[in-house]
Amino acid sequence: MDNIRTLNGDLVARDLRFAIVAARFNDAIVDSLIRGAVDTLLRHGAGEKQIEIIRVPGAYDLPFIVKRVAASRRYDAVVALGAVIRGATPHFDHVAGQCASGLARAADETGVPVAFGVLTTDTIEQAVERAGTKAGNKGADAALCALELANLLKRLDV
Ligand code: INI
């Protein structure tokens, strides 16, 4: 193991630029995800000028804008945030499915890391738990992932 080259992305945000693209739907929950993401980036050394927040109507609309934002090359990583709650929507599977696959495609097609910070839950209570209460904050987790991937990408020589 000692002789195996291992690459990791570190968690230092200095000199990196981040876009947080967040849905307005379920904003009471998504606003907590945004706070978690911003707080994480600031605590890892980002300045406020290194972060931009872009709002879209709903989670289904995230991929369309995330792809534009990533393709602009103005950001080292994108954090996509939203909340899709099954109990509140008959077309949960379409919204959640299109959102997840569209975000993955945006990252693939642009080569810019896109962290998936979209809650997909059965109930509002489960969403609240993952938005800064007893099950952590998925926005903070996604910001950490974006940070690690952005740094890893800089270190990769492929
Ligand atoms: N958008 C969400 O972000 N969460 C939801 O739970 C949701 N529901 O319940 O339907 C939702 N719908 C809106 C959708 O994301 C688009 O904004 C809309 O379809 C217009 O494209």
Backbone and ligand atoms as CSV (ligand in chain L), in Angstrom:
chain,resi,resn,atom,element,x,y,z
A,1,MET,N,N,0.824,-1.221,0.000
A,1,MET,CA,C,0.000,0.000,0.000
A,1,MET,C,C,0.852,1.261,0.000
A,2,ASP,N,N,1.998,1.202,0.738
A,2,ASP,CA,C,2.819,2.399,0.895
A,2,ASP,C,C,3.317,2.940,-0.439
A,3,ASN,N,N,3.467,2.052,-1.412
A,3,ASN,CA,C,4.022,2.485,-2.706
A,3,ASN,C,C,2.961,2.811,-3.744
A,4,ILE,N,N,1.712,2.770,-3.333
A,4,ILE,CA,C,0.630,3.065,-4.275
A,4,ILE,C,C,0.304,4.552,-4.230
A,5,ARG,N,N,0.353,5.177,-5.398
A,5,ARG,CA,C,0.038,6.607,-5.474
A,5,ARG,C,C,-1.460,6.792,-5.243
A,6,THR,N,N,-1.800,7.623,-4.300
A,6,THR,CA,C,-3.221,7.857,-3.984
A,6,THR,C,C,-3.535,9.335,-4.113
A,7,LEU,N,N,-4.575,9.656,-4.861
A,7,LEU,CA,C,-4.953,11.057,-5.061
A,7,LEU,C,C,-6.244,11.353,-4.320
A,8,ASN,N,N,-6.247,12.430,-3.583
A,8,ASN,CA,C,-7.461,12.897,-2.909
A,8,ASN,C,C,-7.637,14.375,-3.187
A,9,GLY,N,N,-8.889,14.818,-3.151
A,9,GLY,CA,C,-9.132,16.260,-3.227
A,9,GLY,C,C,-9.139,16.795,-1.807
A,10,ASP,N,N,-8.437,17.903,-1.562
A,10,ASP,CA,C,-8.502,18.438,-0.197
A,10,ASP,C,C,-9.741,19.322,-0.032
A,11,LEU,N,N,-9.903,19.851,1.153
A,11,LEU,CA,C,-11.159,20.564,1.470
A,11,LEU,C,C,-10.891,22.049,1.716
A,12,VAL,N,N,-10.010,22.606,0.900
A,12,VAL,CA,C,-9.661,24.021,1.034
A,12,VAL,C,C,-10.307,24.802,-0.112
A,13,ALA,N,N,-11.101,25.801,0.231
A,13,ALA,CA,C,-11.892,26.504,-0.785
A,13,ALA,C,C,-11.198,27.746,-1.330
A,14,ARG,N,N,-10.041,28.091,-0.764
A,14,ARG,CA,C,-9.344,29.297,-1.222
A,14,ARG,C,C,-9.112,29.229,-2.739
A,15,ASP,N,N,-9.342,30.339,-3.459
A,15,ASP,CA,C,-9.105,30.438,-4.909
A,15,ASP,C,C,-10.104,29.662,-5.775
A,16,LEU,N,N,-11.124,29.082,-5.193
A,16,LEU,CA,C,-12.113,28.377,-6.008
A,16,LEU,C,C,-13.407,29.187,-6.078
A,17,ARG,N,N,-14.136,29.020,-7.170
A,17,ARG,CA,C,-15.428,29.713,-7.314
A,17,ARG,C,C,-16.555,28.671,-7.378
A,18,PHE,N,N,-17.632,28.995,-6.688
A,18,PHE,CA,C,-18.748,28.056,-6.594
A,18,PHE,C,C,-20.058,28.722,-7.007
A,19,ALA,N,N,-20.873,27.969,-7.747
A,19,ALA,CA,C,-22.256,28.388,-7.987
A,19,ALA,C,C,-23.157,27.449,-7.195
A,20,ILE,N,N,-24.067,28.046,-6.456
A,20,ILE,CA,C,-25.104,27.252,-5.797
A,20,ILE,C,C,-26.382,27.507,-6.591
A,21,VAL,N,N,-26.890,26.475,-7.243
A,21,VAL,CA,C,-28.132,26.624,-8.008
A,21,VAL,C,C,-29.223,25.926,-7.198
A,22,ALA,N,N,-30.228,26.695,-6.794
A,22,ALA,CA,C,-31.199,26.172,-5.825
A,22,ALA,C,C,-32.636,26.415,-6.286
A,23,ALA,N,N,-33.466,25.402,-6.082
A,23,ALA,CA,C,-34.891,25.519,-6.423
A,23,ALA,C,C,-35.603,26.404,-5.395
A,24,ARG,N,N,-36.632,27.105,-5.858
A,24,ARG,CA,C,-37.449,27.909,-4.942
A,24,ARG,C,C,-38.610,27.091,-4.365
A,25,PHE,N,N,-39.002,26.028,-5.067
A,25,PHE,CA,C,-40.082,25.141,-4.597
A,25,PHE,C,C,-39.671,24.549,-3.242
A,26,ASN,N,N,-40.588,24.506,-2.314
A,26,ASN,CA,C,-40.266,24.051,-0.941
A,26,ASN,C,C,-39.169,24.920,-0.321
A,27,ASP,N,N,-39.311,26.244,-0.493
A,27,ASP,CA,C,-38.203,27.122,-0.112
A,27,ASP,C,C,-37.901,27.125,1.386
A,28,ALA,N,N,-38.857,26.787,2.211
A,28,ALA,CA,C,-38.563,26.755,3.650
A,28,ALA,C,C,-37.474,25.715,3.921
A,29,ILE,N,N,-37.504,24.642,3.146
A,29,ILE,CA,C,-36.493,23.593,3.304
A,29,ILE,C,C,-35.230,23.932,2.513
A,30,VAL,N,N,-35.421,24.364,1.274
A,30,VAL,CA,C,-34.249,24.622,0.416
A,30,VAL,C,C,-33.406,25.774,0.982
A,31,ASP,N,N,-34.052,26.765,1.597
A,31,ASP,CA,C,-33.265,27.867,2.187
A,31,ASP,C,C,-32.312,27.348,3.270
A,32,SER,N,N,-32.728,26.326,4.002
A,32,SER,CA,C,-31.825,25.736,5.007
A,32,SER,C,C,-30.673,24.989,4.341
A,33,LEU,N,N,-30.961,24.358,3.203
A,33,LEU,CA,C,-29.884,23.685,2.459
A,33,LEU,C,C,-28.875,24.717,1.963
A,34,ILE,N,N,-29.387,25.857,1.484
A,34,ILE,CA,C,-28.478,26.919,1.004
A,34,ILE,C,C,-27.607,27.410,2.157
A,35,ARG,N,N,-28.243,27.650,3.303
A,35,ARG,CA,C,-27.461,28.131,4.463
A,35,ARG,C,C,-26.367,27.121,4.828
A,36,GLY,N,N,-26.706,25.842,4.793
A,36,GLY,CA,C,-25.731,24.800,5.114
A,36,GLY,C,C,-24.573,24.792,4.114
A,37,ALA,N,N,-24.910,24.940,2.826
A,37,ALA,CA,C,-23.869,24.923,1.787
A,37,ALA,C,C,-22.953,26.140,1.921
A,38,VAL,N,N,-23.547,27.322,2.103
A,38,VAL,CA,C,-22.745,28.555,2.208
A,38,VAL,C,C,-21.850,28.486,3.447
A,39,ASP,N,N,-22.428,28.074,4.556
A,39,ASP,CA,C,-21.666,27.992,5.805
A,39,ASP,C,C,-20.459,27.058,5.644
A,40,THR,N,N,-20.669,25.931,4.991
A,40,THR,CA,C,-19.569,24.978,4.784
A,40,THR,C,C,-18.459,25.591,3.934
A,41,LEU,N,N,-18.851,26.252,2.847
A,41,LEU,CA,C,-17.819,26.838,1.970
A,41,LEU,C,C,-17.055,27.943,2.691
A,42,LEU,N,N,-17.768,28.769,3.452
A,42,LEU,CA,C,-17.090,29.846,4.187
A,42,LEU,C,C,-16.132,29.269,5.223
A,43,ARG,N,N,-16.586,28.227,5.925
A,43,ARG,CA,C,-15.735,27.641,6.971
A,43,ARG,C,C,-14.525,26.900,6.404
A,44,HIS,N,N,-14.564,26.622,5.100
A,44,HIS,CA,C,-13.400,25.986,4.476
A,44,HIS,C,C,-12.554,26.987,3.699
A,45,GLY,N,N,-12.782,28.252,3.958
A,45,GLY,CA,C,-11.850,29.257,3.431
A,45,GLY,C,C,-12.330,30.066,2.250
A,46,ALA,N,N,-13.563,29.840,1.779
A,46,ALA,CA,C,-14.059,30.658,0.666
A,46,ALA,C,C,-14.439,32.040,1.183
A,47,GLY,N,N,-14.289,33.046,0.340
A,47,GLY,CA,C,-14.816,34.369,0.653
A,47,GLY,C,C,-16.194,34.488,0.013
A,48,GLU,N,N,-16.995,35.454,0.494
A,48,GLU,CA,C,-18.360,35.573,-0.047
A,48,GLU,C,C,-18.356,35.850,-1.550
A,49,LYS,N,N,-17.320,36.518,-2.034
A,49,LYS,CA,C,-17.240,36.857,-3.473
A,49,LYS,C,C,-16.981,35.618,-4.335
A,50,GLN,N,N,-16.578,34.532,-3.709
A,50,GLN,CA,C,-16.305,33.299,-4.466
A,50,GLN,C,C,-17.571,32.444,-4.638
A,51,ILE,N,N,-18.680,32.919,-4.072
A,51,ILE,CA,C,-19.911,32.123,-4.105
A,51,ILE,C,C,-21.020,32.924,-4.778
A,52,GLU,N,N,-21.741,32.293,-5.690
A,52,GLU,CA,C,-22.935,32.928,-6.257
A,52,GLU,C,C,-24.113,31.988,-6.102
A,53,ILE,N,N,-25.269,32.558,-5.773
A,53,ILE,CA,C,-26.490,31.760,-5.609
A,53,ILE,C,C,-27.438,32.104,-6.753
A,54,ILE,N,N,-27.908,31.079,-7.429
A,54,ILE,CA,C,-28.815,31.261,-8.565
A,54,ILE,C,C,-30.081,30.473,-8.255
A,55,ARG,N,N,-31.255,31.103,-8.326
A,55,ARG,CA,C,-32.504,30.408,-7.981
A,55,ARG,C,C,-33.260,30.021,-9.250
A,56,VAL,N,N,-33.865,28.855,-9.234
A,56,VAL,CA,C,-34.722,28.381,-10.328
A,56,VAL,C,C,-36.073,27.986,-9.715
A,57,PRO,N,N,-37.130,27.844,-10.528
A,57,PRO,CA,C,-38.441,27.547,-9.932
A,57,PRO,C,C,-38.473,26.236,-9.140
A,58,GLY,N,N,-38.083,25.133,-9.780
A,58,GLY,CA,C,-38.195,23.846,-9.072
A,58,GLY,C,C,-37.046,22.914,-9.413
A,59,ALA,N,N,-37.029,21.757,-8.750
A,59,ALA,CA,C,-35.938,20.796,-8.935
A,59,ALA,C,C,-35.855,20.301,-10.379
A,60,TYR,N,N,-37.016,20.176,-11.019
A,60,TYR,CA,C,-37.034,19.719,-12.412
A,60,TYR,C,C,-36.247,20.687,-13.304
A,61,ASP,N,N,-36.231,21.950,-12.933
A,61,ASP,CA,C,-35.603,22.991,-13.758
A,61,ASP,C,C,-34.098,23.138,-13.490
A,62,LEU,N,N,-33.614,22.455,-12.468
A,62,LEU,CA,C,-32.193,22.611,-12.113
A,62,LEU,C,C,-31.232,22.235,-13.260
A,63,PRO,N,N,-31.402,21.071,-13.922
A,63,PRO,CA,C,-30.400,20.676,-14.913
A,63,PRO,C,C,-30.206,21.687,-16.036
A,64,PHE,N,N,-31.300,22.297,-16.485
A,64,PHE,CA,C,-31.237,23.243,-17.601
A,64,PHE,C,C,-30.298,24.409,-17.271
A,65,ILE,N,N,-30.456,24.948,-16.077
A,65,ILE,CA,C,-29.629,26.100,-15.679
A,65,ILE,C,C,-28.239,25.639,-15.219
A,66,VAL,N,N,-28.190,24.527,-14.510
A,66,VAL,CA,C,-26.883,24.025,-14.042
A,66,VAL,C,C,-25.964,23.777,-15.236
A,67,LYS,N,N,-26.516,23.241,-16.310
A,67,LYS,CA,C,-25.669,22.960,-17.479
A,67,LYS,C,C,-25.090,24.262,-18.046
A,68,ARG,N,N,-25.922,25.307,-18.159
A,68,ARG,CA,C,-25.447,26.614,-18.644
A,68,ARG,C,C,-24.360,27.182,-17.742
A,69,VAL,N,N,-24.647,27.101,-16.449
A,69,VAL,CA,C,-23.737,27.669,-15.453
A,69,VAL,C,C,-22.390,26.927,-15.506
A,70,ALA,N,N,-22.446,25.602,-15.578
A,70,ALA,CA,C,-21.211,24.811,-15.609
A,70,ALA,C,C,-20.444,25.092,-16.904
A,71,ALA,N,N,-21.169,25.175,-18.008
A,71,ALA,CA,C,-20.515,25.386,-19.305
A,71,ALA,C,C,-19.866,26.764,-19.403
A,72,SER,N,N,-20.279,27.703,-18.573
A,72,SER,CA,C,-19.729,29.071,-18.621
A,72,SER,C,C,-18.256,29.103,-18.212
A,73,ARG,N,N,-17.794,28.070,-17.508
A,73,ARG,CA,C,-16.401,27.996,-17.014
A,73,ARG,C,C,-16.089,29.073,-15.979
A,74,ARG,N,N,-17.117,29.713,-15.440
A,74,ARG,CA,C,-16.870,30.732,-14.413
A,74,ARG,C,C,-16.727,30.126,-13.030
A,75,TYR,N,N,-17.066,28.857,-12.902
A,75,TYR,CA,C,-17.084,28.218,-11.577
A,75,TYR,C,C,-16.274,26.926,-11.599
A,76,ASP,N,N,-15.654,26.626,-10.472
A,76,ASP,CA,C,-14.906,25.371,-10.356
A,76,ASP,C,C,-15.825,24.210,-10.016
A,77,ALA,N,N,-16.979,24.506,-9.440
A,77,ALA,CA,C,-17.940,23.446,-9.127
A,77,ALA,C,C,-19.312,24.077,-8.925
A,78,VAL,N,N,-20.327,23.255,-9.106
A,78,VAL,CA,C,-21.712,23.699,-8.919
A,78,VAL,C,C,-22.351,22.829,-7.836
A,79,VAL,N,N,-23.113,23.469,-6.954
A,79,VAL,CA,C,-23.874,22.746,-5.938
A,79,VAL,C,C,-25.359,22.912,-6.303
A,80,ALA,N,N,-26.027,21.808,-6.599
A,80,ALA,CA,C,-27.448,21.869,-6.977
A,80,ALA,C,C,-28.302,21.478,-5.770
A,81,LEU,N,N,-29.238,22.355,-5.412
A,81,LEU,CA,C,-30.037,22.127,-4.201
A,81,LEU,C,C,-31.535,22.175,-4.504
A,82,GLY,N,N,-32.273,21.278,-3.874
A,82,GLY,CA,C,-33.726,21.273,-4.048
A,82,GLY,C,C,-34.344,20.276,-3.075
A,83,ALA,N,N,-35.675,20.221,-3.113
A,83,ALA,CA,C,-36.384,19.265,-2.254
A,83,ALA,C,C,-37.624,18.775,-3.004
A,84,VAL,N,N,-37.657,17.481,-3.277
A,84,VAL,CA,C,-38.828,16.884,-3.925
A,84,VAL,C,C,-39.447,15.929,-2.905
A,85,ILE,N,N,-40.723,16.198,-2.604
A,85,ILE,CA,C,-41.373,15.452,-1.517
A,85,ILE,C,C,-42.540,14.647,-2.091
A,86,ARG,N,N,-42.468,13.332,-1.932
A,86,ARG,CA,C,-43.439,12.441,-2.583
A,86,ARG,C,C,-44.880,12.775,-2.179
A,87,GLY,N,N,-45.083,12.954,-0.879
A,87,GLY,CA,C,-46.437,13.201,-0.394
A,87,GLY,C,C,-47.088,14.420,-1.029
A,88,ALA,N,N,-46.264,15.347,-1.498
A,88,ALA,CA,C,-46.805,16.606,-2.003
A,88,ALA,C,C,-46.956,16.619,-3.518
A,89,THR,N,N,-46.536,15.563,-4.201
A,89,THR,CA,C,-46.604,15.614,-5.665
A,89,THR,C,C,-46.942,14.268,-6.292
A,90,PRO,N,N,-47.941,14.245,-7.186
A,90,PRO,CA,C,-48.265,13.005,-7.872
A,90,PRO,C,C,-47.198,12.641,-8.912
A,91,HIS,N,N,-46.399,13.615,-9.348
A,91,HIS,CA,C,-45.383,13.290,-10.364
A,91,HIS,C,C,-43.969,13.310,-9.769
A,92,PHE,N,N,-43.890,12.848,-8.526
A,92,PHE,CA,C,-42.609,12.773,-7.818
A,92,PHE,C,C,-41.520,12.093,-8.656
A,93,ASP,N,N,-41.862,10.902,-9.216
A,93,ASP,CA,C,-40.828,10.126,-9.914
A,93,ASP,C,C,-40.277,10.870,-11.124
A,94,HIS,N,N,-41.163,11.597,-11.819
A,94,HIS,CA,C,-40.697,12.348,-12.996
A,94,HIS,C,C,-39.791,13.495,-12.567
A,95,VAL,N,N,-40.246,14.261,-11.578
A,95,VAL,CA,C,-39.461,15.424,-11.139
A,95,VAL,C,C,-38.109,14.961,-10.588
A,96,ALA,N,N,-38.146,13.974,-9.679
A,96,ALA,CA,C,-36.900,13.534,-9.040
A,96,ALA,C,C,-35.982,12.848,-10.057
A,97,GLY,N,N,-36.565,12.021,-10.915
A,97,GLY,CA,C,-35.759,11.269,-11.885
A,97,GLY,C,C,-35.101,12.177,-12.908
A,98,GLN,N,N,-35.886,13.107,-13.466
A,98,GLN,CA,C,-35.319,14.022,-14.471
A,98,GLN,C,C,-34.254,14.901,-13.849
A,99,CYS,N,N,-34.499,15.298,-12.626
A,99,CYS,CA,C,-33.552,16.165,-11.930
A,99,CYS,C,C,-32.223,15.423,-11.749
A,100,ALA,N,N,-32.268,14.224,-11.203
A,100,ALA,CA,C,-31.033,13.485,-10.911
A,100,ALA,C,C,-30.277,13.154,-12.192
A,101,SER,N,N,-30.995,12.627,-13.194
A,101,SER,CA,C,-30.258,12.234,-14.403
A,101,SER,C,C,-29.776,13.466,-15.164
A,102,GLY,N,N,-30.555,14.544,-15.135
A,102,GLY,CA,C,-30.139,15.766,-15.831
A,102,GLY,C,C,-28.914,16.399,-15.194
A,103,LEU,N,N,-28.831,16.341,-13.881
A,103,LEU,CA,C,-27.658,16.915,-13.200
A,103,LEU,C,C,-26.410,16.085,-13.498
A,104,ALA,N,N,-26.573,14.766,-13.510
A,104,ALA,CA,C,-25.426,13.899,-13.833
A,104,ALA,C,C,-24.951,14.186,-15.259
A,105,ARG,N,N,-25.905,14.364,-16.154
A,105,ARG,CA,C,-25.553,14.645,-17.561
A,105,ARG,C,C,-24.831,15.985,-17.677
A,106,ALA,N,N,-25.299,16.980,-16.925
A,106,ALA,CA,C,-24.667,18.308,-16.984
A,106,ALA,C,C,-23.201,18.219,-16.571
A,107,ALA,N,N,-22.924,17.444,-15.543
A,107,ALA,CA,C,-21.536,17.283,-15.101
A,107,ALA,C,C,-20.726,16.542,-16.164
A,108,ASP,N,N,-21.298,15.466,-16.684
A,108,ASP,CA,C,-20.617,14.674,-17.722
A,108,ASP,C,C,-20.287,15.512,-18.945
A,109,GLU,N,N,-21.266,16.284,-19.388
A,109,GLU,CA,C,-21.110,17.006,-20.657
A,109,GLU,C,C,-20.213,18.228,-20.540
A,110,THR,N,N,-20.087,18.779,-19.334
A,110,THR,CA,C,-19.267,19.990,-19.185
A,110,THR,C,C,-17.912,19.705,-18.546
A,111,GLY,N,N,-17.790,18.587,-17.860
A,111,GLY,CA,C,-16.545,18.297,-17.147
A,111,GLY,C,C,-16.393,19.107,-15.868
A,112,VAL,N,N,-17.466,19.758,-15.442
A,112,VAL,CA,C,-17.442,20.549,-14.197
A,112,VAL,C,C,-18.193,19.758,-13.123
A,113,PRO,N,N,-17.619,19.618,-11.930
A,113,PRO,CA,C,-18.320,18.860,-10.892
A,113,PRO,C,C,-19.672,19.493,-10.521
A,114,VAL,N,N,-20.672,18.649,-10.426
A,114,VAL,CA,C,-22.002,19.093,-9.981
A,114,VAL,C,C,-22.372,18.219,-8.786
A,115,ALA,N,N,-22.458,18.805,-7.616
A,115,ALA,CA,C,-22.814,18.029,-6.427
A,115,ALA,C,C,-24.331,17.969,-6.298
A,116,PHE,N,N,-24.823,16.783,-5.963
A,116,PHE,CA,C,-26.273,16.536,-5.909
A,116,PHE,C,C,-26.780,16.773,-4.484
A,117,GLY,N,N,-27.378,17.924,-4.276
A,117,GLY,CA,C,-27.915,18.254,-2.958
A,117,GLY,C,C,-29.427,18.400,-3.019
A,118,VAL,N,N,-30.052,17.454,-3.692
A,118,VAL,CA,C,-31.510,17.499,-3.834
A,118,VAL,C,C,-32.119,16.420,-2.943
A,119,LEU,N,N,-32.930,16.839,-2.005
A,119,LEU,CA,C,-33.615,15.881,-1.139
A,119,LEU,C,C,-34.741,15.228,-1.912
A,120,THR,N,N,-34.871,13.911,-1.814
A,120,THR,CA,C,-36.023,13.207,-2.377
A,120,THR,C,C,-36.575,12.359,-1.233
A,121,THR,N,N,-37.675,12.792,-0.674
A,121,THR,CA,C,-38.182,12.137,0.531
A,121,THR,C,C,-39.673,11.809,0.382
A,122,ASP,N,N,-40.136,10.926,1.263
A,122,ASP,CA,C,-41.562,10.572,1.260
A,122,ASP,C,C,-42.396,11.633,1.964
A,123,THR,N,N,-41.818,12.271,2.984
A,123,THR,CA,C,-42.601,13.213,3.787
A,123,THR,C,C,-41.835,14.512,4.025
A,124,ILE,N,N,-42.589,15.525,4.406
A,124,ILE,CA,C,-41.970,16.813,4.761
A,124,ILE,C,C,-41.065,16.635,5.986
A,125,GLU,N,N,-41.509,15.789,6.923
A,125,GLU,CA,C,-40.713,15.574,8.137
A,125,GLU,C,C,-39.322,15.029,7.788
A,126,GLN,N,N,-39.280,14.085,6.846
A,126,GLN,CA,C,-37.971,13.530,6.451
A,126,GLN,C,C,-37.102,14.606,5.805
A,127,ALA,N,N,-37.737,15.484,5.045
A,127,ALA,CA,C,-36.967,16.570,4.407
A,127,ALA,C,C,-36.421,17.522,5.472
A,128,VAL,N,N,-37.256,17.856,6.441
A,128,VAL,CA,C,-36.816,18.766,7.516
A,128,VAL,C,C,-35.631,18.148,8.268
A,129,GLU,N,N,-35.721,16.837,8.511
A,129,GLU,CA,C,-34.629,16.159,9.235
A,129,GLU,C,C,-33.289,16.270,8.515
A,130,ARG,N,N,-33.349,16.334,7.161
A,130,ARG,CA,C,-32.112,16.368,6.361
A,130,ARG,C,C,-31.715,17.784,5.963
A,131,ALA,N,N,-32.428,18.747,6.488
A,131,ALA,CA,C,-32.152,20.152,6.127
A,131,ALA,C,C,-31.719,20.936,7.359
A,132,GLY,N,N,-30.853,20.337,8.134
A,132,GLY,CA,C,-30.274,21.083,9.258
A,132,GLY,C,C,-30.837,20.706,10.608
A,133,THR,N,N,-31.549,19.552,10.677
A,133,THR,CA,C,-31.978,19.098,12.010
A,133,THR,C,C,-31.329,17.729,12.286
A,134,LYS,N,N,-32.102,16.742,12.721
A,134,LYS,CA,C,-31.417,15.570,13.304
A,134,LYS,C,C,-30.649,14.672,12.328
A,135,ALA,N,N,-30.915,14.782,11.036
A,135,ALA,CA,C,-30.141,13.949,10.099
A,135,ALA,C,C,-29.139,14.791,9.297
A,136,GLY,N,N,-28.660,15.868,9.886
A,136,GLY,CA,C,-27.631,16.686,9.230
A,136,GLY,C,C,-28.206,17.677,8.236
A,137,ASN,N,N,-27.342,18.127,7.335
A,137,ASN,CA,C,-27.777,19.113,6.333
A,137,ASN,C,C,-27.197,18.686,4.974
A,138,LYS,N,N,-28.105,18.252,4.110
A,138,LYS,CA,C,-27.687,17.737,2.793
A,138,LYS,C,C,-27.041,18.832,1.943
A,139,GLY,N,N,-27.363,20.087,2.203
A,139,GLY,CA,C,-26.713,21.188,1.477
A,139,GLY,C,C,-25.258,21.302,1.873
A,140,ALA,N,N,-24.987,21.145,3.164
A,140,ALA,CA,C,-23.605,21.179,3.654
A,140,ALA,C,C,-22.827,19.995,3.073
A,141,ASP,N,N,-23.442,18.820,3.057
A,141,ASP,CA,C,-22.776,17.629,2.507
A,141,ASP,C,C,-22.425,17.839,1.028
A,142,ALA,N,N,-23.375,18.411,0.292
A,142,ALA,CA,C,-23.149,18.606,-1.146
A,142,ALA,C,C,-22.037,19.633,-1.377
A,143,ALA,N,N,-21.987,20.668,-0.551
A,143,ALA,CA,C,-20.932,21.681,-0.703
A,143,ALA,C,C,-19.561,21.057,-0.459
A,144,LEU,N,N,-19.473,20.185,0.531
A,144,LEU,CA,C,-18.214,19.508,0.838
A,144,LEU,C,C,-17.785,18.631,-0.338
A,145,CYS,N,N,-18.753,17.963,-0.923
A,145,CYS,CA,C,-18.478,17.104,-2.075
A,145,CYS,C,C,-17.986,17.953,-3.254
A,146,ALA,N,N,-18.639,19.092,-3.506
A,146,ALA,CA,C,-18.223,19.979,-4.603
A,146,ALA,C,C,-16.789,20.451,-4.386
A,147,LEU,N,N,-16.481,20.796,-3.156
A,147,LEU,CA,C,-15.149,21.274,-2.796
A,147,LEU,C,C,-14.099,20.192,-3.055
A,148,GLU,N,N,-14.388,18.989,-2.600
A,148,GLU,CA,C,-13.437,17.887,-2.782
A,148,GLU,C,C,-13.238,17.585,-4.268
A,149,LEU,N,N,-14.328,17.531,-5.029
A,149,LEU,CA,C,-14.207,17.206,-6.456
A,149,LEU,C,C,-13.457,18.291,-7.214
A,150,ALA,N,N,-13.711,19.562,-6.873
A,150,ALA,CA,C,-13.018,20.667,-7.557
A,150,ALA,C,C,-11.517,20.575,-7.306
A,151,ASN,N,N,-11.132,20.280,-6.080
A,151,ASN,CA,C,-9.702,20.161,-5.771
A,151,ASN,C,C,-9.092,18.899,-6.383
A,152,LEU,N,N,-9.849,17.822,-6.376
A,152,LEU,CA,C,-9.356,16.582,-6.975
A,152,LEU,C,C,-9.105,16.767,-8.473
A,153,LEU,N,N,-10.029,17.468,-9.124
A,153,LEU,CA,C,-9.907,17.709,-10.562
A,153,LEU,C,C,-8.622,18.479,-10.872
A,154,LYS,N,N,-8.278,19.432,-10.032
A,154,LYS,CA,C,-7.047,20.201,-10.248
A,154,LYS,C,C,-5.811,19.330,-10.078
A,155,ARG,N,N,-5.927,18.334,-9.216
A,155,ARG,CA,C,-4.774,17.482,-8.923
A,155,ARG,C,C,-4.608,16.349,-9.938
A,156,LEU,N,N,-5.703,15.948,-10.568
A,156,LEU,CA,C,-5.657,14.833,-11.520
A,156,LEU,C,C,-4.852,15.247,-12.740
A,157,ASP,N,N,-4.028,14.343,-13.212
A,157,ASP,CA,C,-3.269,14.689,-14.418
A,157,ASP,C,C,-3.774,13.891,-15.618
A,158,VAL,N,N,-5.045,13.580,-15.623
A,158,VAL,CA,C,-5.628,12.871,-16.781
A,158,VAL,C,C,-6.785,13.685,-17.357
L,1,INI,N1,N,-40.426,20.971,-7.671
L,1,INI,C1,C,-39.667,20.718,-6.583
L,1,INI,O1,O,-38.527,21.226,-6.498
L,1,INI,N2,N,-40.136,19.927,-5.587
L,1,INI,C2,C,-41.367,19.335,-5.648
L,1,INI,O2,O,-41.739,18.611,-4.679
L,1,INI,C3,C,-42.190,19.596,-6.766
L,1,INI,N3,N,-43.510,19.079,-6.863
L,1,INI,O3,O,-44.090,18.715,-5.815
L,1,INI,O4,O,-44.110,19.016,-7.919
L,1,INI,C4,C,-41.675,20.434,-7.801
L,1,INI,N4,N,-42.415,20.707,-8.916
L,1,INI,C5,C,-42.086,21.757,-9.831
L,1,INI,C6,C,-41.056,21.348,-10.880
L,1,INI,O5,O,-39.781,21.166,-10.296
L,1,INI,C7,C,-40.905,22.394,-11.977
L,1,INI,O6,O,-40.565,23.632,-11.412
L,1,INI,C8,C,-42.190,22.581,-12.801
L,1,INI,O7,O,-42.658,21.345,-13.272
L,1,INI,C9,C,-41.908,23.487,-14.021
L,1,INI,O8,O,-40.909,22.971,-14.873
